[in-house]
């Protein structure tokens, strides 16, 4: 790291996930200038979007458009307001923060295919956020990795290694809209990471069809009322068999487990009870996650015995019970992080990545994304 970097500094990480339900803000203290600095979480806050605004975000999913251009500005202004209010609440002056890591709101992500690079679109204008807050901001993290031949995802493996790596082989698995695993080894060069399939994306889509239900399968109550429908489960497997069989590195987006797949399932199984759809989505998520370990992880790391889970899926006991049961068959213990870290880890990761960018250090793990080389991630504003 740059020798001029202070021994301890504050960074903010902003994360708005593919569920499009709200913004997470993490205030992180980073100490030390080595490859694995000490990291402390000073404060964390998750706030929700209004339902009508969430619907606007969902309607804008896809390649760049007039709607995404408008949201690029609107989100930056909204996030700036929330960042400044957050700093006031925690008695931190903007000038005390060295950098903001802005993940942005993903509207489109397409893994690379033969003859075409990966495509990924995140909105939320980093320059506008930097101007409104007075804090240097790093945004558009994925593009440098894509330019180096990678998928632009997953981008949290380096942060996982800094936070949780040690002398034994363990894993971190995030349950956001998409499920992604990082297998941690003492040597960063041996780290493996990839998307294993859906996490909450299918579950929450079907939850919204339950009578009078909330948007999400809150606390697993909806999935707990249903039963697994074998015909629906078979359809899900058949529709995505090629992706599931594809070896890492690989990533997934809305086009993999989002609206198109959901529409196909609903068309083929229009008479299935909505609660059964939610429960079947839980089974598909747990099964594909465990099968990814059997196919790709345990064959390479047979000594892996423990996985730490984070993300919104940790709050769904039906999902966690299904995952725990499936992984136990593989000899792997599932452990959820405490509530704060389970929610905050992704935002913390982008604070860490921004700190590395600020000091000219690469933030990707080429073995995880498929890039040909390490890359300094993001665009710095100003």
C-alpha positions as CSV (number, residue, x, y, z in Angstrom):
1,X,0.0,0.0,0.0
2,X,1.0,3.6,-0.6
3,X,3.4,4.5,2.2
4,X,1.6,7.8,2.6
5,X,-1.6,6.0,3.6
6,X,-2.5,6.7,7.2
7,X,-2.2,3.9,9.7
8,X,-5.9,4.0,10.4
9,X,-8.6,5.5,8.2
10,X,-12.4,5.5,7.9
11,X,-14.2,4.3,4.8
12,X,-17.8,4.0,3.9
13,X,-19.3,1.1,1.9
14,X,-22.7,1.4,0.2
15,X,-24.5,-1.7,-1.0
16,X,-27.9,-1.9,-2.8
17,X,-28.4,-5.5,-3.8
18,X,-30.3,-7.2,-6.6
19,X,-33.3,-7.6,-4.4
20,X,-33.7,-3.8,-4.7
21,X,-35.2,-3.5,-1.3
22,X,-33.0,-0.9,0.2
23,X,-29.5,0.6,0.9
24,X,-26.9,-0.7,3.4
25,X,-24.3,1.7,4.7
26,X,-21.2,0.5,6.6
27,X,-18.7,2.7,8.3
28,X,-15.4,0.8,8.5
29,X,-12.2,1.5,10.3
30,X,-9.2,0.1,8.4
31,X,-5.8,-0.1,10.1
32,X,-2.4,-1.2,8.7
33,X,-0.9,-1.0,5.3
34,X,-0.3,-4.7,4.6
35,X,-2.0,-7.2,2.4
36,X,-4.4,-8.1,5.3
37,X,-5.2,-4.9,7.2
38,X,-7.2,-4.9,10.4
39,X,-10.9,-4.1,9.9
40,X,-13.4,-2.9,12.4
41,X,-17.1,-2.1,11.8
42,X,-17.8,1.2,13.5
43,X,-21.5,1.6,12.5
44,X,-24.0,0.0,10.1
45,X,-27.5,0.9,8.9
46,X,-29.9,-0.7,6.5
47,X,-32.8,1.3,5.2
48,X,-35.6,0.3,2.9
49,X,-36.9,1.9,-0.3
50,X,-40.5,2.9,-0.6
51,X,-42.5,0.1,-2.4
52,X,-43.3,2.4,-5.4
53,X,-39.6,3.2,-5.8
54,X,-38.7,-0.5,-5.6
55,X,-41.2,-1.1,-8.4
56,X,-39.5,1.5,-10.5
57,X,-36.1,-0.1,-10.0
58,X,-37.5,-3.5,-11.0
59,X,-39.2,-2.1,-14.1
60,X,-35.8,-0.6,-15.2
61,X,-34.0,-4.0,-15.1
62,X,-32.2,-4.6,-18.4
63,X,-29.6,-2.8,-20.5
64,X,-29.1,1.0,-20.4
65,X,-32.2,3.0,-21.1
66,X,-33.9,6.4,-20.4
67,X,-35.2,4.9,-17.2
68,X,-31.7,3.8,-16.0
69,X,-30.3,7.2,-17.0
70,X,-32.9,8.9,-14.7
71,X,-32.2,6.5,-11.9
72,X,-28.5,7.1,-12.2
73,X,-29.1,10.7,-11.0
74,X,-32.0,10.0,-8.6
75,X,-30.2,7.2,-6.7
76,X,-27.1,9.3,-6.3
77,X,-29.1,12.1,-4.7
78,X,-31.1,9.7,-2.5
79,X,-27.9,7.9,-1.3
80,X,-26.1,11.2,-0.7
81,X,-29.0,12.3,1.7
82,X,-28.8,9.0,3.5
83,X,-25.0,9.0,3.8
84,X,-25.0,12.5,5.2
85,X,-27.8,11.7,7.7
86,X,-25.9,8.5,8.7
87,X,-22.7,10.5,9.4
88,X,-24.6,13.1,11.5
89,X,-26.3,10.3,13.4
90,X,-22.9,8.8,14.3
91,X,-21.1,12.1,14.9
92,X,-18.6,11.7,12.0
93,X,-17.6,14.6,9.8
94,X,-17.5,13.9,6.1
95,X,-13.9,15.2,6.1
96,X,-13.0,12.3,8.4
97,X,-14.0,9.7,5.8
98,X,-11.2,8.9,3.3
99,X,-13.4,7.2,0.7
100,X,-16.8,5.8,-0.2
101,X,-17.1,2.5,-2.0
102,X,-20.3,2.7,-4.1
103,X,-21.4,-0.7,-5.4
104,X,-24.3,0.9,-7.3
105,X,-27.7,-0.6,-8.1
106,X,-27.4,-3.5,-10.6
107,X,-29.9,-3.4,-13.3
108,X,-28.3,-5.9,-15.7
109,X,-25.6,-8.6,-15.5
110,X,-24.9,-11.0,-18.3
111,X,-22.0,-13.5,-17.9
112,X,-19.6,-13.7,-20.7
113,X,-20.3,-16.1,-23.6
114,X,-18.3,-17.3,-26.6
115,X,-17.3,-14.2,-28.6
116,X,-18.9,-11.7,-26.1
117,X,-17.5,-10.3,-22.9
118,X,-19.5,-10.1,-19.7
119,X,-21.9,-7.1,-19.5
120,X,-22.8,-5.5,-16.2
121,X,-24.7,-2.3,-15.5
122,X,-24.8,-0.5,-12.1
123,X,-26.5,2.9,-11.7
124,X,-26.0,5.6,-9.1
125,X,-23.7,8.3,-10.3
126,X,-20.5,8.2,-8.3
127,X,-19.4,11.7,-9.4
128,X,-22.7,13.1,-8.2
129,X,-22.4,11.3,-4.9
130,X,-18.9,12.6,-4.3
131,X,-19.9,16.2,-5.1
132,X,-22.9,16.0,-2.8
133,X,-21.1,14.5,0.2
134,X,-17.6,16.0,-0.3
135,X,-16.1,12.5,0.1
136,X,-14.0,10.8,-2.7
137,X,-16.0,8.0,-4.2
138,X,-15.1,4.9,-6.1
139,X,-17.8,3.4,-8.3
140,X,-18.2,1.1,-11.3
141,X,-16.1,-1.6,-9.7
142,X,-16.9,-4.4,-12.2
143,X,-15.7,-2.8,-15.4
144,X,-12.0,-3.1,-14.9
145,X,-12.3,-6.8,-14.2
146,X,-14.5,-7.3,-17.3
147,X,-11.9,-5.4,-19.3
148,X,-9.3,-7.9,-18.1
149,X,-11.5,-10.8,-19.4
150,X,-13.4,-11.5,-16.2
151,X,-17.1,-11.7,-15.3
152,X,-17.0,-8.7,-13.1
153,X,-18.3,-11.0,-10.3
154,X,-18.0,-12.1,-7.6
155,X,-16.0,-9.2,-6.2
156,X,-16.2,-10.0,-2.5
157,X,-13.6,-12.8,-2.3
158,X,-10.6,-10.5,-1.5
159,X,-12.6,-8.9,1.3
160,X,-13.7,-12.4,2.6
161,X,-10.1,-13.4,2.7
162,X,-9.1,-10.3,4.6
163,X,-11.9,-10.7,7.1
164,X,-12.1,-14.4,7.6
165,X,-9.1,-16.1,6.1
166,X,-6.7,-18.0,8.3
167,X,-4.6,-21.2,8.6
168,X,-7.4,-23.6,7.7
169,X,-9.7,-24.0,4.7
170,X,-13.1,-22.5,5.4
171,X,-15.7,-20.8,3.3
172,X,-17.9,-17.8,3.2
173,X,-21.3,-18.0,1.5
174,X,-23.5,-15.0,0.8
175,X,-27.2,-15.4,0.4
176,X,-28.4,-12.3,-1.4
177,X,-30.5,-12.5,-4.5
178,X,-27.8,-14.8,-5.9
179,X,-25.8,-17.2,-3.7
180,X,-22.0,-17.0,-4.0
181,X,-19.3,-18.8,-2.2
182,X,-15.6,-17.9,-1.4
183,X,-13.4,-20.8,-0.3
184,X,-10.7,-19.4,1.9
185,X,-7.2,-20.8,2.0
186,X,-4.1,-19.5,3.7
187,X,-2.7,-18.4,0.3
188,X,-4.8,-15.9,-1.6
189,X,-3.7,-17.5,-4.9
190,X,-5.5,-20.7,-3.9
191,X,-8.9,-19.0,-3.2
192,X,-11.9,-20.2,-5.2
193,X,-15.1,-18.2,-5.6
194,X,-18.2,-18.4,-7.8
195,X,-21.9,-18.0,-7.9
196,X,-23.7,-21.3,-6.9
197,X,-27.2,-20.4,-8.1
198,X,-30.1,-18.4,-6.7
199,X,-30.6,-17.5,-3.1
200,X,-33.5,-15.2,-2.5
201,X,-34.3,-14.3,-6.1
202,X,-36.8,-17.1,-6.8
203,X,-38.0,-17.4,-3.3
204,X,-39.0,-13.7,-3.0
205,X,-40.5,-13.7,-6.5
206,X,-42.9,-16.5,-5.7
207,X,-43.5,-15.0,-2.2
208,X,-45.0,-12.0,-3.8
209,X,-47.8,-14.2,-5.3
210,X,-49.0,-15.4,-1.9
211,X,-52.4,-13.8,-0.9
212,X,-51.8,-10.7,1.2
213,X,-48.1,-11.6,1.5
214,X,-45.2,-9.2,2.0
215,X,-42.8,-8.8,-0.9
216,X,-40.3,-11.1,0.8
217,X,-40.5,-14.5,2.5
218,X,-40.2,-12.7,5.8
219,X,-38.8,-15.1,8.5
220,X,-39.5,-18.1,6.3
221,X,-43.2,-18.1,7.3
222,X,-44.5,-18.4,3.7
223,X,-42.2,-21.2,2.6
224,X,-42.9,-23.1,5.9
225,X,-46.6,-23.3,4.9
226,X,-45.8,-25.0,1.6
227,X,-44.6,-28.3,0.3
228,X,-42.1,-29.2,-2.3
229,X,-43.6,-29.7,-5.8
230,X,-41.5,-32.2,-7.6
231,X,-42.8,-31.2,-11.1
232,X,-41.8,-27.5,-10.4
233,X,-38.5,-28.6,-9.0
234,X,-37.8,-30.7,-12.2
235,X,-38.7,-27.7,-14.4
236,X,-36.3,-25.5,-12.6
237,X,-33.5,-28.0,-13.0
238,X,-34.3,-28.6,-16.7
239,X,-34.4,-24.9,-17.5
240,X,-31.0,-24.2,-15.9
241,X,-29.2,-27.5,-16.1
242,X,-26.4,-26.1,-18.5
243,X,-25.6,-23.2,-16.1
244,X,-25.6,-25.4,-13.0
245,X,-23.2,-27.9,-14.7
246,X,-20.8,-25.1,-15.9
247,X,-17.6,-25.2,-13.9
248,X,-16.3,-22.1,-12.2
249,X,-15.4,-19.3,-12.7
250,X,-19.0,-18.3,-13.3
251,X,-21.6,-15.7,-12.3
252,X,-25.3,-15.3,-12.5
253,X,-27.7,-12.3,-13.0
254,X,-31.4,-11.5,-13.5
255,X,-31.2,-13.3,-16.9
256,X,-30.1,-16.5,-15.2
257,X,-32.6,-16.8,-12.3
258,X,-34.8,-13.8,-12.7
259,X,-38.0,-12.7,-14.5
260,X,-37.6,-15.0,-17.6
261,X,-37.2,-18.2,-15.6
262,X,-40.0,-17.1,-13.2
263,X,-42.4,-16.5,-16.1
264,X,-41.5,-19.9,-17.6
265,X,-42.3,-21.7,-14.3
266,X,-45.5,-19.9,-13.8
267,X,-46.6,-20.6,-17.4
268,X,-45.9,-24.3,-17.0
269,X,-47.3,-24.6,-13.5
270,X,-50.2,-22.1,-13.3
271,X,-52.2,-24.3,-11.0
272,X,-49.6,-24.8,-8.3
273,X,-50.3,-23.2,-4.9
274,X,-48.1,-20.1,-4.3
275,X,-46.9,-21.4,-1.0
276,X,-45.7,-24.6,-2.7
277,X,-43.9,-22.5,-5.2
278,X,-42.0,-20.6,-2.4
279,X,-41.2,-23.9,-0.6
280,X,-40.0,-25.4,-3.9
281,X,-37.8,-22.4,-4.5
282,X,-36.2,-23.0,-1.1
283,X,-35.5,-26.6,-2.0
284,X,-34.0,-25.6,-5.3
285,X,-31.8,-23.0,-3.7
286,X,-30.5,-25.4,-1.0
287,X,-30.1,-28.3,-3.4
288,X,-28.1,-26.3,-6.0
289,X,-25.9,-24.8,-3.3
290,X,-25.0,-28.2,-1.9
291,X,-24.6,-29.7,-5.3
292,X,-22.1,-26.9,-6.2
293,X,-20.1,-28.0,-3.2
294,X,-20.2,-31.6,-4.2
295,X,-19.3,-30.9,-7.8
296,X,-16.8,-28.1,-7.6
297,X,-15.7,-27.3,-4.0
298,X,-15.2,-30.6,-2.1
299,X,-13.4,-32.3,-5.0
300,X,-10.7,-29.6,-4.7
301,X,-10.9,-28.9,-1.0
302,X,-11.9,-32.2,0.7
303,X,-10.9,-30.9,4.1
304,X,-13.5,-28.1,4.1
305,X,-15.6,-28.5,7.2
306,X,-17.2,-25.1,7.9
307,X,-19.1,-22.4,6.0
308,X,-20.0,-19.0,7.3
309,X,-23.3,-17.6,5.9
310,X,-24.2,-14.0,5.4
311,X,-26.9,-12.0,3.6
312,X,-30.6,-11.7,3.9
313,X,-31.2,-15.4,3.4
314,X,-29.7,-16.0,6.9
315,X,-32.9,-14.5,8.3
316,X,-35.0,-17.2,6.6
317,X,-35.1,-20.2,9.0
318,X,-36.8,-22.5,6.4
319,X,-34.0,-21.8,3.9
320,X,-31.2,-22.1,6.5
321,X,-32.6,-25.4,7.8
322,X,-32.7,-26.8,4.3
323,X,-29.1,-25.7,3.6
324,X,-27.8,-27.0,6.9
325,X,-29.4,-30.4,6.3
326,X,-28.1,-30.6,2.7
327,X,-24.5,-29.6,3.6
328,X,-24.5,-32.0,6.6
329,X,-24.8,-34.8,4.2
330,X,-21.6,-33.5,2.6
331,X,-19.9,-33.4,6.0
332,X,-19.9,-29.6,6.1
333,X,-21.2,-27.5,9.0
334,X,-23.2,-24.4,8.2
335,X,-22.9,-21.4,10.5
336,X,-24.6,-18.0,10.2
337,X,-22.8,-14.8,11.1
338,X,-24.4,-12.7,13.8
339,X,-27.2,-10.5,12.5
340,X,-25.1,-7.3,12.1
341,X,-22.3,-8.9,10.2
342,X,-24.7,-11.0,8.2
343,X,-26.3,-7.9,6.9
344,X,-23.2,-5.6,6.7
345,X,-20.6,-7.8,5.2
346,X,-21.2,-6.9,1.5
347,X,-21.2,-3.2,2.3
348,X,-18.0,-3.7,4.4
349,X,-16.5,-5.4,1.3
350,X,-17.0,-2.4,-0.9
351,X,-15.5,-0.1,1.7
352,X,-12.4,-2.4,1.7
353,X,-12.3,-2.5,-2.1
354,X,-12.5,1.3,-2.3
355,X,-9.7,1.7,0.2
356,X,-7.5,-0.6,-2.0
357,X,-8.4,1.5,-5.1
358,X,-7.6,4.7,-3.3
359,X,-4.1,3.3,-2.8
360,X,-3.5,1.7,-6.2
361,X,-4.0,-1.9,-5.2
362,X,-5.9,-4.5,-7.1
363,X,-9.3,-5.7,-5.7
364,X,-10.2,-8.6,-7.9
365,X,-9.2,-12.3,-7.5
366,X,-8.6,-13.4,-11.1
367,X,-9.3,-17.1,-10.2
368,X,-12.7,-16.1,-9.0
369,X,-13.8,-13.9,-11.9
370,X,-11.9,-15.4,-14.8
371,X,-9.8,-12.3,-15.4
372,X,-6.4,-12.7,-17.0
373,X,-4.7,-10.4,-14.4
374,X,-5.3,-8.5,-11.2
375,X,-7.0,-5.1,-11.7
376,X,-7.4,-1.9,-9.7
377,X,-11.1,-1.7,-9.5
378,X,-13.5,1.2,-10.1
379,X,-13.5,4.8,-11.1
380,X,-12.4,7.5,-8.6
381,X,-14.4,10.7,-8.2
382,X,-13.3,13.4,-8.0
